[in-house]
Amino acid sequence: MALHLVNEQAASREVMLRAENVTKTFVSNKKEITALERVDITIYQQEFVSLLGPSGCGKSTFLRLVAGLDEKTDGVLTLNGSPIVGSGRDRGVVFQQYSLLPWMHAWENVAFALKKSKGMTGAQKKEMAFHFLELVGLKGFENHYPAQMSGGMQQRVAIARALVYRPKLLLMDEPFGALDAQTRRDMQDLLMRIWSEEKCGVLFVTHDVDEAIYLSDRIYMMSAHPGRVAKELTIDMRKPRDWNDMLSDQFVQYKREIVSELERQKAIQKQAQQAKL
Ligand SMILES: Nc1ncnc2c1ncn2[C@@H]1O[C@H](COP(=O)(O)OP(=O)(O)OP(=O)(O)O)[C@@H](O)[C@H]1O
């Protein structure tokens, strides 16, 4: 069984996202909180990378820096060689809360993301919205309002909205966290299919160990307070994967390795808390 700490396959590929020594400090009530400390993360072209770690380890903070919704305090953060400054159409973002506009039909919510596409006519935007709704399995629901759709369907609309301008990197912050177990599984398979068709990179934040192994090419495990990369793991299993793979010895071995790292971090955190008392 191969458990690699370095992704040999990826090492020969082109870098898409590079984070080097990235630090993020927030100031809250005159106190400094270091959410991320000297974080190094790389995503190669068309790679699916997950961030996994305990609550408060800075996963969302990192994703927001990459999305350009927040600014790093220190370090280097580049996308395809250019520094990340603000949000841009090379990145699509999906959060746990779908945040659709309730007064718009599904297709209008998707087409709304194209509002700044000056070269496109209204009819072309509508056509693109319909295309991406079909891609996420919502053909026939284009004229539904969000309130007429289930949580899973609304999240599909949010994914279509993030994809409609064909971003190179899809950023997903616990996108399936609010869904029931069966819908979550369906969405994971949908995401696998979309990822292989759209050929974009994905940065995926999750708490769920099985989800991270099932979907990822590589996983960065983070430790909390301050958030640092604790371990990097390559998931050396063929894709597309199916649910039988979760029962394989290889999958269970990855899970064992990740859970033992999480336990190790918990123990470190406990020790640090006791030392403060
Ligand atoms: N705007 C902010 N102001 C002050 N502190 C913040 C802010 N955003 C995040 N933090 C702090 O930074 C740390 C990392 O938060 P972050 O939300 O990135 O963690 P996370 O790993 O995504 O957590 P969770 O898994 O619970 O969503 C936490 O200590 C949090 O309180």
The ligand as a MOL file (V3000), in Angstrom:
LIG
                    3D

  0  0  0     0  0            999 V3000
M  V30 BEGIN CTAB
M  V30 COUNTS 31 33 0 0 0
M  V30 BEGIN ATOM
M  V30 1 N -13.4810 37.9390 10.6100 0
M  V30 2 C -12.8600 37.3800 11.6480 0
M  V30 3 N -12.5060 38.1150 12.7250 0
M  V30 4 C -11.8550 37.5870 13.7670 0
M  V30 5 N -11.5260 36.2760 13.8440 0
M  V30 6 C -11.8570 35.4920 12.8170 0
M  V30 7 C -12.5570 35.9890 11.6730 0
M  V30 8 N -12.7500 34.9570 10.7990 0
M  V30 9 C -12.2080 33.8600 11.3870 0
M  V30 10 N -11.6790 34.1900 12.5940 0
M  V30 11 C -10.9830 33.2720 13.4970 0
M  V30 12 O -9.9870 32.5790 12.7570 0
M  V30 13 C -9.9220 31.2230 13.1660 0
M  V30 14 C -10.1380 30.3280 11.9580 0
M  V30 15 O -11.5210 30.4460 11.5540 0
M  V30 16 P -12.0870 29.6560 10.2840 0
M  V30 17 O -13.5330 29.9830 10.1680 0
M  V30 18 O -11.2400 29.9010 9.1250 0
M  V30 19 O -11.9100 28.1240 10.7400 0
M  V30 20 P -12.5140 26.8040 10.0990 0
M  V30 21 O -11.4370 25.7930 10.1330 0
M  V30 22 O -13.1140 27.0840 8.7730 0
M  V30 23 O -13.6550 26.4380 11.1370 0
M  V30 24 P -15.0240 25.6340 10.9210 0
M  V30 25 O -14.6110 24.2590 10.4900 0
M  V30 26 O -15.6470 25.6410 12.2800 0
M  V30 27 O -15.8180 26.3520 9.8790 0
M  V30 28 C -10.9250 31.0490 14.2670 0
M  V30 29 O -10.2590 31.1850 15.5150 0
M  V30 30 C -11.8960 32.1810 14.0610 0
M  V30 31 O -12.4790 32.5780 15.2640 0
M  V30 END ATOM
M  V30 BEGIN BOND
M  V30 1 1 1 2
M  V30 2 1 2 3
M  V30 3 2 2 7
M  V30 4 2 3 4
M  V30 5 1 4 5
M  V30 6 2 5 6
M  V30 7 1 6 7
M  V30 8 1 6 10
M  V30 9 1 7 8
M  V30 10 2 8 9
M  V30 11 1 9 10
M  V30 12 1 10 11
M  V30 13 1 11 12
M  V30 14 1 11 30
M  V30 15 1 12 13
M  V30 16 1 13 14
M  V30 17 1 13 28
M  V30 18 1 14 15
M  V30 19 1 15 16
M  V30 20 2 16 17
M  V30 21 1 16 18
M  V30 22 1 16 19
M  V30 23 1 19 20
M  V30 24 2 20 21
M  V30 25 1 20 22
M  V30 26 1 20 23
M  V30 27 1 23 24
M  V30 28 2 24 25
M  V30 29 1 24 26
M  V30 30 1 24 27
M  V30 31 1 28 29
M  V30 32 1 28 30
M  V30 33 1 30 31
M  V30 END BOND
M  V30 END CTAB
M  END
